[in-house]
Amino acid sequence: MATPQLNHALFNQALILIREGDMRRARALGFRDDELQSLSRLRASEIESLIHEFPGVARFELDHDTFKAALRRVDRDQDRDGLVDHCIRHGASVHMLSTFFGLTPNDCSARRTLLGVPSRQGRLPMPEEKVEHEAYHRWQTISDDPSGPGAVEDIRGMLVLAEEVALPLAVIWTLIKQWTQPEQARQQSLPAEDEGVVREGVA
């Protein structure tokens, strides 16, 4: 595609770069050194004539590989944002959101506000033993490696389990750490407020 508007944008950008002495970027626009020298010597009226009388001087061309890479990046960002929102709606704690997505407490608060999800106060109760057993057996079928070290990183699997057994995602994460890393889980102190979970009836 060739248009006077494209010529105008291209020549103006080249002249700006020439004035700034940034010849590398000026060449990157597609000009040779002799063409940049000729362009820099033209008067404004001559440049306007060049722009309008010879619209085919400059052509717009899409870099297909770069465009595909950009689209893949956009898709990844959209998938990540959707996953973050899904986790928040299913009761992910600030600690979870920080661990899996690098969100700060302020980020978490802002996302919850936008989603209309209230912040929790106090500690979440752990489920009764019967519910935990049900969750444990279901986890064995959901996770590819339910007892392996990567189980506590399977955020999508945990979301499925949280939906099926109707438990907050923060509770599911704590349970899976207890199932797969019992010693480490016992050594860790329970965090307060949004981060924590305790057994029902236990202070």
N, C-alpha and C positions, 0 to 999 in steps of 0.2 A: 504494500500500500504506500502511495506517495501523495502527500498533500502539502500545500503551502504552510499549514500550521506546523507540520512536522519539520519542514525546512527551517522555519522561524525558531522553533525550540532548539534544534540541533546547532544552528549557527550561533545563536545567543549563548548557549552553554559553552560552546567552543571558545568564543571570544572572552567570556568570563574567566575560563581556565587559563587562556593565554595571558590575560592581564594579571592573573594571580601567579603566573610562572609555573603552573602545574601542567607541564607538557605531557607527562605520562598519562594523566587522565584525559587530556585533550586527544592524544593519539588513540586512547581506548574507545573514543567515540567513532573511530573508523577513519580518521584523517591521517595522511602522510605528513611528514615535516614540511615538504614544499607546499602542500595544500594549506597547512596552517599559516605559513608565511604569507601566501597569497591572500588568504582570508583576512589576516590582520591588517593588510594594507588597503582593504576596500573601505570606501566611504559608506556612511549609513544609507544613502540613496542607492548606491550600487548593490548593497546587501539586500535592500528591499526589492530591487529589480530581480536579483537572483532568486529570491524567495518565490516571487509570484510568477515570473515568466518561465521558470524552469522547475515546476513542481516535482519532476522526476529525479532531481538531484539526490535527494535523500529517500531512503526506503525503510519502512518499519518491518522488522522481522522478529518473530517469536523464537526464543531459545527453548525448544521443547524439553530438553533434559532438565534445565533449570526450573522450568515451569512445573514439571512433574514432581521434582524434589520439593518445591514450595507447597504444592498441593498435599503431598504426603505429610509435610510438617504441620500444615493446618489441620489435617485429619487427626494426627496424633494429639495435637493440642485440644481439639474438640473432644476426642475420646477421653483424654485425661480429665478435662473439666466435667464431663458427664459422669465419670467414675467418682470424682470427688463429691459431686452433688449427691450421688447415689449413696455414698458412704455416710454423708452427713444426715441424710434422711433416715438412715437405718441405725443411727445412734453411735457413730464413730466418735471416739474421744479426741481431744486436742492432741494428746500424745500419739494416737494412731495417725492422725492427719499430718502431724509433723514427721513421723517416722516414714510413712509411705509416700508422701507428696511434698515434704519440705515446707508445709504451711506454718506460719507463725500464729500465735494466739490471736493476734489482731486479724489476720487473714481468716481464721476460722470463725471469729465473731462476725465479721462482715459477710461471709458466705452464708452463715446461719440466718442472719437478718434478712438477706435477700431472698432466701428460700422460705422464710417464715417458720424456721425451726427454733424453738426456744432453747436457751442454754439450761443445762441441768444444774440443780443445786444438790449438794450432798453426794453420798456414795451410792452407786448402783448395787442392788442386792444380787447375789449369785443365785442361780436357779435351784430348786429343790433337786434332791438326788435323782429322782425319777426322770425329771426333765433333762438333767445333765446326761444320764445314761442314754436317753433317746438321742440327744444331740451327738454324743460320742459315736454311737453306732451309725448314725446318718453320715457323720464326717468320714467314716471309713469308706463309704461308697462315693462320696463327693470328691475327695482329694486323691490326686494321683499318687501321693506319697504321704499318707496321713500321719505317720510316725516319724517322718524324716525331718531334718533340720530346716528344709524349705517350707514346711507346712505353715509356719507362722508368718510366711511372706505371701501366702496364697490369698490375696485380698478378694479376688473374684469368687473363689470357693467359699470364703467366709461369708460373703454377701448372700450367696445361695443358702447357706446354712442358717444365717440370721433370719432370712425371709421364711424359711420352712418351719423353724421351731419358734418363731416369734420372740426372739431375744435380741437385745441391742448388740450392735456390732462390737462395741467395747467389751461386752461380756463374752462374746464368742472368742475374741482374740485372747482374752485372759484364760479361758478354758483350754484353748488349743495350746497355749504356752504351758499350762499345767500338765496336759496330756503328753506333750513331746519333750518338755524341758522341766521335769518336776523339781529337780534340785535347784535350778536357777530360779524357778518361779517361787519357791519357798523362801529363798534368800532375799528376794526383792520385797521391799516394803510397799504396802498399798498406798498409792498416791491419793490425795484428797480431791474433793469436789468432782469436777468433770472427768478426771482421769481414773477414778477408783471404782472398784467393785468389791463387795463383801458378801459373805453368806447371809441369807435371811436369818434374822434373829441374833446375829453377832454384832456387837457394838464396834 
